[in-house]
Structure formats: structure tokens, C-alpha cells
Amino acid sequence: MDNTKGAGFLEVENVKDNGIPLIQLIDIHKIYQMGDSEVRANDGINLTINEGEFVAIVGKSGSGKSTIMNIIGALDTPTSGQYILKGEDVSRMKGDALAEVRNRLIGFIFQQYNLLSKQNLIENVELPLLYAGVSKKQRRKLAMEALRKVGLEDKWRNYPNQLSGGQQQRGAVARALAGNPSLILADEPTGALDSKTSSELLNFLKQLNQNGNTIVLITHDRYVAEQANRVVGLHDGKIIFDQSVEEYRKQVKA
Amino acid sequence: MKVSQAFKLAIRSILGSKLRSFLTMLGMIIGVGSVISLVGLMQGVTNYIISTFDDLGTNMITVGITNTDTRKVDVDDMYAFVKENNSLFQGVSPKISTRYTIKNGSTSMTTTVNGVGEDYLRINNLELSSGRFIQYADIKNRYNGCVIGSYIVEELFEGKVSVGDTLKINGQVYEIVGIQEEESDSEEHSTDDIIYIPYTNAARLSGSADISSYVIAAHNADIVEQGEAVLDTYLYDILKNEDLYNISSMTILLETITTMTSMLSSILGGIAGISLLVAGIGIMNIMLVSVVERTKEIGIRKAIGAKKRDIMSQFVIEAALISCLGGMLGIIFGSILTRILGNAFGIEAAPSANTVLMAFGISAAIGIGFGYMPANKAAKLNPIDALRSE
């Protein structure tokens, strides 16, 4: 959409005065070769996200939202285009450099929680700090702090299978928070939760955002997307809308 | 991530599946155990053989000399030579060995009569049960005195004999001045079936004036070769002809035995080493399975920021740890087995420190070597695919 693109560029102009935006996706293409045909999973995506935003990326399966999540999460690199994360060009990085970016700048929340089953909760939360080379004492302290934020400080010794789904997901949030990342990237975080724990988690994410954390949430669920402040819609690898949550609600109703 | 952390992870993973870890280690245990016990046993056998030969006189050099009219080496020359080289030699004795018929009254038998010098007893570590040995005065005076072995005591005197009794050697009357302690169960043709007389008497009995054969004792078996060389130079300088003398000792035999046994232990160790290789492949196999099983875990770790070398070290250290633990258990198992088998075979066998160190080193190397491939596979996993796997 023309005005989306315009708004994006406008924002870039705006933030130049008070620093660079957190995320700049510039003409991102991701093309998979499937035999003879090529699949354009992302087909020219331009998106700018500033610090402190809570953005939901919505789309049906096959819309390219997983691909863009992988790129934003520095798990993958685009075929062409530029991805600048906190001033660093991530789009041409490889292996260990990407791992370092993920470790330093991004906290992941996955649909399946993805806690390591053979480690207890605090060890799971310590994991990003471990790979960041934080000392043992400091690790424990930061991890405990993160657990306190999600209200699981008394469960720190428990193993994931001793926790409920909601608790596990909160543990995963604690893990994402532990390294104090610039961006929290949540991939269908409520996908495995019942509606009650889902809304609890979403409220918690909102609260995190109000405390200044930048959150990007990928979902196919309209209700979940409505919890964000800004909603970006994807279809066939292209952004079809990029609007405030109020506009999104109106559009959905209509 | 620090190495200590990787160790902790590895220990936890090993303890997490104890049975599997143990079965993986089993190959290592058997491999290292068999290397250690086989090499230890062979070492025991070698030592046993060498000590057996030591009793037979591995420090002894036998010299045979054929004197000619113009070139001569006599007894005094040999004594002087040995005295001159007393750093190498502890003594010398002529030795004229002949078989004679001996008689006690109407009983007669044939035995070996050795004409020897007064030092023969000492350099051969022989002992007497009563009386004395041949002395310098006996030799000088050609005194008809003899020392008899225990087989002679039994056969010729039916056990009833004492110093001062007489017997006849080749028709001549000899006084028994000493009786040798039993050496080898008083059997025929053994070292107990023997009579010692002064070499001067023996020379006369055999009808030749020259002494043609000597035994020289080196201080120990290790300097025998050096002694032989010195002796060779000495004799060649006088006789000028290699055919006129010969020098022999057991060193060559001993060397041959040592070479053979060490070769055997290498072969046995090598065969046992094959089981180490098999054990290594077993570890690799398990680690590969483990990588597949833990793909999701690897994906999570990578997503959270684990670098290649973090994943790599986690798996390599786990493989090395399994291997080393197996190696250590194998060393214990092998040491016990060595002693049990040593006792069973009546050999004093002990695992050598070298073998233990080598076995441990090899097991660690195998762990790292065979752990590398699976670890590399794990480290190279794409985090997206790894996360998606169940």
C-alpha cells in the first residue's frame, strides 16, 4: 500500500532527529527455490519499528509472516534487501555473528515455550546469559530478577514438566527478558495456551511494553493482534496494511 | 560459554541416561581393559623368562681358546686380564668339563667332572651345605680334593656321606672336601649331577697341559656385551686369529627373547587396540543419535545465542568425557584382570604405568576424534530447521 510505504519513510525521517529506529526493514525479499519454481515468501517488505512499540504482525499461513519473523529474529537472512537492527546491518551476517545478535538484542518467546526439559527453570532463564558470558553469580541474580518479573521466583527449582503451560510460557518470557534485549519477539505466544492464560500472558506483554520494552508479536489470531498498538498485515509476502490498533479494529469490524 | 559449563552439561547428559552412557562406555572399558591386561601379562611373561635366564647366569661369558705354539693365552694371562678390567668383571675361573666314571667301593656311575678355580663358587652364586670349596692351595698342589653335588650324594652314597670321605674319579682317590647344596631337585644331568676338582687336576686327568676354557663373570647382565668386546680385543691382539678363540654369552639369546616377547605384546596390544577403535565408532554412533534426538534442544540453544563452538564443545566434551570415563573404568578393570590372570598363570604381572597412560590418552583421543563429527553436525544445524523439529 502506498500510504504504508509513505508512512514508513516518514517515520525514518522523523526518528533521525532523536536517534535511529530499532528495526528497519528495507525492501526485504526472501525467495526459496522449489525445484523449477521460486517461492517469494517475502516480496519487498519495508517496515520500520521504533523503540517502545508493540507491533503485531498478522497474516494467514503462507503469508510470509514466519519468514519475516525469522529475518527480524536474526535466525535467517533475506535474499535481498537490508535489515538494520539497532544500527547494525544484520542482513549480510552469518552463523556466529547472527547468534551473537540474537543473544544480545533479541529475546524469543516461542509458541511451544521451548524450555529445555532437562534443566530447571532458573537454568533455562540463565541460558542466554550463559552464552553471553555473564559470570555465574551475575547470571543467577539476573535470572532471579527476570523470574520475579513474571511471578515465578518461587518455582525456580522446578523443571518445565512440573509447571503448567501458562507457567512454562511465563518462564519463557523470563528467559527472553533475562538478557535485557532490545526487542522481544513473540511467535504465536498464546498458540498453546487456553483462553484464560492467553489473556493473562497478553496482559503481561502489554505491561512489559508499558515498561518500555519493544515487542513484536507474530500471530494469525485477530484477538491477539488487537492487544498490540500497531498491526501490520501480511499477504503473499507483501505488507497489505500497517495501521494503529484502533484502525485495525475498525477494519476488522467492517 | 566456558569449558567448565560444558563439562557440567556433559556430566548431566551422561547421568541423564545412565544405561545408555554405560553401554557406550562398555566398549571403551573392554578395549582399554584388554589392552592393559594383555600388555601387562606379556610384560609379566617377559620378566619371568628373563629372571629364569638370570638364574642360569646371564652375566657369564664363556671363553674357549686354542693355543698355538707361538701364540698363547694361559691361566695367568686370563687372571691378569680380568683383574685389569675389574670395573667390568667380578671374577674368572678356568673350566674343564669332562665326564668320568666315579666309584664308591663297588658302586659306580658316570658324572660331569668340572675342573675349576677357587672363584668358581662365588661367581656362579653356588652354595655349600657342608665343608669348603676348592681352594688356591688345592690348585697349586694339585690336591686330590673334590666338591660333590647332591645327586652324587644320593646315587653314589645313598645319602650317607660326609666331608672327609673318599671316592674314586677315573681310578684316582679323591677326598670329599665339600658338598654342594641341592640346586635342582637332585636329578640326573642337572646341576646337582656334578663334581668339582681343581682345574690343575682336571688338566692332568684329561692329559692336556693347556687350559682351553674359562668362565668370566661380569658384574651384571647389562655390561656383558661391553665385557665381550673388551675380551675380544684382548684375545685378538694376542692370538691374531678369530678362529683360535670364541666368546659366548646368553645376551644374544636374551635379546632375542626380549625382542620376541615385546613383538608379541605389540601384536596382542594391537589386537586389543582394534576393540578401542570399535569402541570409538560406538561412541560416534551414539553421539550421532544423540544429536538427532537433541535437534530441538540445539535449535533452542542456537536461537538463544549459542555459537557454533558452544554447541561443538558441548558435544565434543560429552563424547570425550564418556570415552575418558570408560577409559578410567577400563584401566581399573584391566588392572584387576591383569592380577587375576597373573595369579592364575603364576606370573607376576602388573599393568605398567606407560600402558595405563597410553590407554587413557588413546581413549581421550578417541572420544575427541570420534565425537568431532557428530558435534560438527550439531554445530552446523540451521536453527530454524532445528527449532521446527520435534
Chai-1 contact restraints between the chains, C-beta under 6 A:
chainA,res_idxA,chainB,res_idxB,connection_type,confidence,min_distance_angstrom,max_distance_angstrom,comment,restraint_id
A,N70,B,I384,contact,1.0,0.0,6.0,A-B,restraint_1
A,L75,B,P383,contact,1.0,0.0,6.0,A-B,restraint_2
A,L75,B,I384,contact,1.0,0.0,6.0,A-B,restraint_3
A,D76,B,I384,contact,1.0,0.0,6.0,A-B,restraint_4
A,D96,B,K307,contact,1.0,0.0,6.0,A-B,restraint_5
A,D96,B,K308,contact,1.0,0.0,6.0,A-B,restraint_6
A,A99,B,G305,contact,1.0,0.0,6.0,A-B,restraint_7
A,A99,B,K307,contact,1.0,0.0,6.0,A-B,restraint_8
A,R102,B,G305,contact,1.0,0.0,6.0,A-B,restraint_9
A,N103,B,G305,contact,1.0,0.0,6.0,A-B,restraint_10
A,F108,B,A303,contact,1.0,0.0,6.0,A-B,restraint_11
A,N114,B,I300,contact,1.0,0.0,6.0,A-B,restraint_12
A,L116,B,E297,contact,1.0,0.0,6.0,A-B,restraint_13
A,K118,B,G16,contact,1.0,0.0,6.0,A-B,restraint_14
A,L127,B,I304,contact,1.0,0.0,6.0,A-B,restraint_15
A,P128,B,I304,contact,1.0,0.0,6.0,A-B,restraint_16
A,P128,B,G305,contact,1.0,0.0,6.0,A-B,restraint_17
A,L130,B,M1,contact,1.0,0.0,6.0,A-B,restraint_18
A,Y131,B,M1,contact,1.0,0.0,6.0,A-B,restraint_19
A,Y131,B,G305,contact,1.0,0.0,6.0,A-B,restraint_20
A,Y131,B,A306,contact,1.0,0.0,6.0,A-B,restraint_21
